[in-house]
């Protein structure tokens, strides 16, 4: 989908604004698009000359990434600005993101609109929001969260601020200013708008460079689940299992648990360490160790038979060619399981894509040498 990067600025009256209380007014909303355009909504008038100055500054600051354009739209007050954003602009956006967007920007917008009597559900085609107050049928994800969980391009992550990540990924940073942000708003509104515009544009350019969020969207398509569930390994695993069970004409039945009753599961087996200093210590790293063990033992929900502790019965299970017994005494059917099939398919694809990745790396290095 076409991605829109959004960043808001608010008044700063008494410390950092709290999105749950949202006492301070939203001053500007910057919207950056992938076709190198950034629109800033505000309710403080600026002249044509001021707009031209911000346009030139934005273009110059982002010149290494192409011809960025800037436009400013002024409203009578904060209410009209937010009303237009929710009712006119947001419904036309397929996918919205930003740096700490869900944790701060959207939460602040939503709660501020609630205070002003603006219904954020109007941004949704079905006029509804989900349990996280996000309008249905509009994609909204936090690029900070996605970067923190999935990015592998930045080797040393000193911190996850937009300033640091923009420097590490793009080689440029946020706009610097003296004093507080509130002083900048009151004394140099041109630079304040410029600052807001660049923040939104930087997230767009970070995406263009590393495209971390594409991993989430790809997993969503691969697993046939909502993109909001793709940050959880449990959801991904369940989705793969449901698909495989469907192919095998199998259904999943919940084990009956009485209301209020909780059932726990034993964790992984960990060998007891021997504390002390040792000479000639070695560390072994196995390729895809856990998936390989799962395939070897045929671990899967439907292949699990029981946990046996009786030594005599365990020995009988070990002699049975239709059963597999783990070191912990867990017994599994030997019939190829759904999880084994899933892991075998994924492992095969992983090897193929890793090989292709190495081939592309070699080609890139060759092209670099030719350019030099």
C-alpha positions in Angstrom: 0.0 0.0 0.0 1.0 3.6 -0.4 2.5 4.7 2.9 1.9 8.1 4.6 4.2 9.2 7.4 2.6 11.5 10.0 4.2 13.5 12.8 2.4 16.0 15.1 3.7 18.8 17.3 1.8 20.1 20.3 2.1 23.0 22.8 4.5 22.4 25.6 3.1 24.0 28.8 4.2 22.0 31.8 6.7 19.3 30.8 6.4 16.7 28.0 2.8 16.5 26.7 0.9 13.4 28.0 -1.1 11.7 25.3 -3.6 10.3 27.9 -4.4 13.7 29.3 -3.8 15.7 26.0 -4.2 19.0 27.8 -2.1 21.0 25.3 -3.4 21.8 21.8 -2.0 20.2 18.7 -0.2 22.9 16.8 0.8 21.2 13.5 0.4 17.9 11.7 3.0 17.0 9.0 2.0 14.4 6.4 4.8 13.0 4.1 4.2 10.8 1.1 6.4 8.4 -0.9 6.2 10.7 -3.9 8.4 13.3 -2.1 5.7 15.7 -0.9 5.1 16.9 2.6 2.0 18.8 3.7 1.9 20.6 7.1 -1.5 21.5 8.6 -1.5 24.3 11.1 -3.7 27.1 12.5 -1.1 29.9 12.7 -1.0 32.0 9.5 2.2 32.3 7.5 2.9 34.5 4.4 3.7 33.3 0.9 7.3 34.3 1.5 7.5 32.3 4.7 6.0 29.3 2.9 8.6 29.7 0.1 11.4 29.8 2.7 10.2 26.6 4.4 9.9 25.0 0.9 13.5 25.9 0.1 14.8 24.8 3.4 13.0 21.4 3.2 14.2 20.9 -0.3 17.8 21.7 0.6 17.9 19.6 3.7 16.6 16.5 1.8 18.3 17.2 -1.5 20.3 13.9 -1.5 17.0 12.0 -1.6 15.4 13.8 -4.5 13.2 16.8 -5.1 11.0 17.2 -2.0 8.1 19.6 -2.2 6.5 21.4 0.8 3.0 22.9 1.2 1.3 24.6 4.2 -2.4 24.5 4.9 -3.8 27.0 7.4 -7.0 26.6 9.4 -9.0 28.9 11.6 -8.3 26.9 14.7 -7.3 23.5 16.1 -10.8 22.0 15.8 -11.1 22.7 12.1 -7.6 21.3 11.5 -8.3 18.1 13.3 -11.8 17.8 11.8 -10.4 18.1 8.3 -7.6 15.6 9.1 -10.0 13.0 10.4 -12.9 13.4 8.0 -11.2 14.5 4.8 -7.6 13.3 4.7 -7.3 10.2 6.8 -10.0 8.2 5.0 -8.0 8.5 1.7 -4.8 7.0 3.3 -4.4 3.3 2.9 -1.5 2.9 5.4 -0.3 5.4 8.1 2.9 5.3 10.1 5.3 7.5 12.0 8.1 7.4 14.6 6.4 6.4 17.9 3.2 7.1 16.1 0.9 4.6 17.9 2.4 5.3 21.3 2.2 9.1 21.1 1.0 10.8 17.9 -2.2 8.8 17.2 -3.0 8.4 20.9 -2.7 12.1 21.3 -4.8 12.8 18.1 -7.5 10.4 19.2 -7.8 11.7 22.8 -7.6 15.3 21.7 -10.4 14.7 19.1 -12.5 13.1 21.9 -12.1 16.2 24.0 -13.1 18.4 21.1 -16.1 16.3 20.1 -14.6 14.9 16.9 -15.4 11.2 16.2 -12.2 9.5 14.9 -14.4 6.5 13.7 -15.5 8.8 10.8 -12.1 8.1 9.2 -13.2 4.5 8.8 -15.3 3.3 5.8 -17.4 1.3 8.3 -17.3 4.1 10.9 -15.8 1.9 13.5 -12.5 1.7 15.5 -10.8 -1.4 16.8 -10.0 -2.0 20.5 -6.8 0.1 20.1 -9.0 3.0 18.8 -7.6 2.6 15.3 -10.1 3.2 12.5 -11.0 -0.1 10.8 -9.8 -0.7 7.2 -7.0 1.8 7.6 -3.5 0.4 8.2 -1.7 2.0 11.1 1.6 0.8 12.5 4.4 2.4 14.5 7.6 2.4 12.5 9.6 2.7 15.8 8.1 -0.6 17.1 8.7 -2.3 13.8 12.3 -1.0 13.5 13.1 -2.0 17.1 11.8 -5.6 16.5 12.7 -6.4 12.9 15.5 -4.2 11.7 18.9 -5.9 10.9 20.5 -3.1 8.9 21.9 -1.0 11.7 24.6 -3.1 13.4 25.0 -0.9 16.6 21.8 0.6 18.0 23.0 3.1 20.5 19.3 4.2 20.9 16.1 4.2 18.9 15.5 7.9 18.6 14.5 9.3 15.2 17.6 11.5 15.3 20.0 8.6 15.8 18.3 6.2 13.3 18.1 8.9 10.6 21.8 9.5 11.1 22.7 5.8 11.0 20.4 5.0 8.0 20.4 8.2 5.9 23.4 10.2 7.0 21.3 13.2 8.0 19.5 14.2 11.3 16.6 16.1 12.6 16.6 19.9 12.5 18.5 21.4 15.5 17.3 24.5 17.4 18.2 26.5 20.5 15.9 26.7 23.5 12.7 24.7 24.0 10.3 23.6 21.3 7.6 25.9 22.8 10.0 28.9 22.4 10.7 27.8 18.8 6.9 27.8 18.2 6.4 31.2 19.7 9.6 32.9 18.3 10.4 31.2 15.0 7.3 29.6 13.6 9.0 29.1 10.1 11.6 26.8 11.6 9.1 25.1 13.8 7.0 24.1 10.7 10.3 23.2 8.9 11.3 21.0 11.9 7.9 19.2 11.8 8.0 18.7 8.1 11.5 17.1 8.1 10.5 14.7 11.0 7.7 13.3 8.8 9.9 13.2 5.7 12.8 11.4 7.6 10.5 8.4 8.4 9.5 8.2 4.8 13.1 8.2 3.7 14.1 5.6 6.3 11.4 3.4 4.9 12.6 3.9 1.4 16.1 2.9 2.5 15.5 -0.1 4.7 11.8 -1.0 4.2 11.5 -2.7 7.6 7.8 -2.5 7.6 7.6 -4.6 4.4 8.7 -7.6 6.5 5.5 -7.3 8.6 3.3 -6.8 5.5 4.9 -9.9 3.8 4.3 -12.0 6.9 0.7 -10.9 7.0 0.2 -12.1 3.4 2.2 -15.3 4.0 0.2 -16.2 7.1 -3.2 -14.8 6.1 -3.5 -12.8 9.3 -3.9 -9.2 10.3 -0.8 -7.2 10.1 -1.4 -6.2 13.7 -0.8 -9.8 14.8 2.4 -10.2 12.9 4.7 -8.9 15.6 3.8 -11.9 17.8 5.7 -15.2 17.1 2.7 -17.0 18.8 0.2 -15.6 16.2 2.5 -16.4 13.3 3.0 -20.0 14.6 -0.7 -20.5 15.1 -1.5 -19.1 11.6 0.9 -21.6 10.0 -0.6 -24.5 11.9 -4.2 -23.5 11.1 -3.3 -23.4 7.4 -1.6 -26.8 7.5 -4.5 -28.3 9.5 -7.0 -26.9 6.9 -5.0 -28.6 4.1 -5.1 -31.9 6.0 -8.9 -31.6 6.8 -8.1 -31.4 10.5 -9.8 -29.2 13.1 -8.4 -27.8 16.4 -10.4 -28.7 19.5 -9.9 -26.8 22.7 -9.2 -28.9 25.8 -12.0 -28.4 28.3 -10.9 -26.1 31.2 -13.4 -25.1 33.9 -14.2 -21.4 34.2 -11.5 -19.6 36.3 -9.1 -22.6 36.0 -5.7 -21.9 34.6 -3.3 -24.4 33.1 0.4 -23.9 32.7 3.0 -25.5 30.4 6.4 -26.8 31.2 9.2 -24.7 29.7 12.2 -25.8 27.6 14.7 -28.3 29.0 17.9 -26.5 30.2 20.9 -28.4 31.3 22.1 -27.4 34.8 25.3 -25.3 34.5 28.4 -26.0 36.5 29.7 -22.7 37.9 33.5 -22.1 37.9 36.4 -21.2 35.7 37.4 -23.6 32.9 40.3 -23.8 30.4 39.6 -24.5 26.8 36.0 -23.6 26.9 34.2 -23.8 23.5 31.0 -22.4 22.2 28.9 -24.3 19.6 26.4 -22.6 17.3 24.1 -24.9 15.3 22.2 -23.8 12.2 18.5 -23.7 13.0 19.0 -25.9 16.1 15.4 -25.7 17.6 13.6 -26.2 14.3 15.9 -29.2 13.5 15.2 -30.8 16.9 11.4 -30.3 16.4 11.6 -32.0 13.0 13.8 -34.8 14.4 11.4 -35.6 17.3 8.3 -34.7 15.2 7.0 -32.2 17.7 3.6 -30.8 16.9 0.3 -30.3 18.9 -1.5 -33.2 17.1 1.5 -35.6 17.3 1.9 -35.3 21.1 0.9 -38.5 22.9 1.8 -38.0 26.5 4.5 -37.3 29.1 5.7 -40.7 30.5 7.8 -41.1 33.7 7.7 -44.8 34.1 11.1 -46.2 32.9 9.6 -49.5 31.8 6.8 -47.9 29.7 9.3 -45.5 28.2 11.5 -48.4 27.1 8.5 -49.9 25.4 7.7 -46.7 23.6 11.3 -46.4 22.4 11.0 -49.9 20.9 7.8 -49.0 19.1 8.6 -47.8 15.5 5.4 -45.7 15.5 6.6 -43.6 18.4 9.4 -41.1 19.1 10.6 -40.4 22.7 12.4 -37.2 23.7 15.0 -36.9 26.4 12.4 -35.4 28.8 10.1 -38.4 28.4 7.6 -36.7 26.0 6.2 -39.2 23.5 5.2 -38.3 19.9 3.6 -40.2 17.0 6.1 -41.0 14.2 3.5 -40.0 11.5 4.9 -36.8 9.8 3.3 -33.9 11.7 1.9 -30.6 10.5 4.7 -28.7 12.3 7.4 -30.8 10.8 6.0 -30.2 7.3 5.8 -26.4 8.0 9.4 -26.2 9.3 10.7 -28.3 6.4 9.1 -26.0 3.9 10.3 -22.8 5.6 13.8 -24.2 6.1 14.0 -25.1 2.4 12.8 -21.6 1.4 15.2 -20.0 3.8 18.2 -21.8 2.2 17.0 -20.7 -1.2 16.6 -17.1 -0.2 19.9 -17.0 1.7 21.7 -18.3 -1.4 20.0 -15.7 -3.6 20.9 -13.0 -1.0 24.6 -13.9 -1.2 24.5 -13.9 -5.0 23.0 -10.4 -4.9 25.6 -9.2 -2.4 28.4 -10.3 -4.8 26.7 -8.5 -7.7 26.4 -5.3 -5.7 30.1 -5.5 -4.7 31.1 -6.0 -8.3 29.0 -2.9 -9.4 30.6 -0.8 -6.6 34.1 -1.8 -7.9 33.1 -0.8 -11.4 31.8 2.6 -10.2 35.1 3.2 -8.3 
